[in-house]
Amino acid sequence: MRPAHALIDLNALRHNYRLAKSLSKNRALAVIKANAYGHGAVECAQALADDADAFAVACIEEALQLRAAGIRQPILLLEGWFEASELPLIVEHQLWCVVHHHGQVQELLAAQLGTPLHIWLKLDSGMHRVGFAPAEYAGLWQQLERSQNVASLTSMTHFSRADEPETGRTEEQLATFERVTRDLKGPTSLCNSPGVLAWPQAHGDWLRPGIMLYGATPFEFEQEHAARLKPVMQLQSKVIAVRELPAGEPIGYGSRFITQRPTRVGVVAMGYADGYPRHATDGTPVLVDGQRSQIIGRVSMDMLTLDLTDLPQSGLGSNVRLWGEGLDASEVASHAGTIAYQLFCNLNRVPRRFISSTSSFST
């Protein structure tokens, strides 16, 4: 069997959710959209079922998958519905919904539902992606509050630069949110992962941890709480061939890398068809038998090459960790001009193996 696989540590997932909860006295949605950021939505939801206050996904298809797997907690649709025809299913499966544009407001007000919905009304406090402008927000809130189709209202927004605390942008967005919602009664939700970790004054009533659940830091600097995260995914494979090359020889497509010395080259069963980034540069770190090495040469469809010259004990059959414990996915991502979110979500054909244990969370 091809040795490439992703090992998913469900206990690390629970640790990271409990860490988010420990930073606030309030409730937390576990964000498991996009197949739990590539980690396996059903398995991750089941692992968190005894802990999570609620879950959040992007769309109804993801929510129905969780309901079919026996997940009974509230599930928030972060993009709401795309067509009014989804509303009966939303009622049937007791889903919560974000409302972020006028078409959704009109469809909700016009619907014959029978059972009212829990609505999260999104304020555009400055990210300018989705949500309602500050000047219209209170009026829409009051309109929905009067509707028999609305069981409850939660005010929410989304920070655009919470991972960049020096910019002042988060303070601006928080001030806008507080000004607009000051006289509105109901729970609040503002914080994505960097907000949870670094902005306690913005925690509100509901946290929305996402990437931090999977053990990747959202910051490009050392951060006190992010340092306590545990990686959930270990992307692993093995060395499947070894070549001895003299100095001056090219390696891989395009001859991007030229050996500068006699070089032992290890070939690893992992490539861009698996979701490993094709644009990973020479020098992108990997772990071989627990020791740091680096990629040399362009990543191919299902193989990549690395330098074994300084690892004489490693060779054919050696274990290779592409990211995970001992090698943060964010560090790998930085060498490929991307972020850990994309690394996780891009894993296509790599099988996932799930492990769990009963060790307790500790601070």
Disulfide bonds with the S-S distance in Angstrom:
none
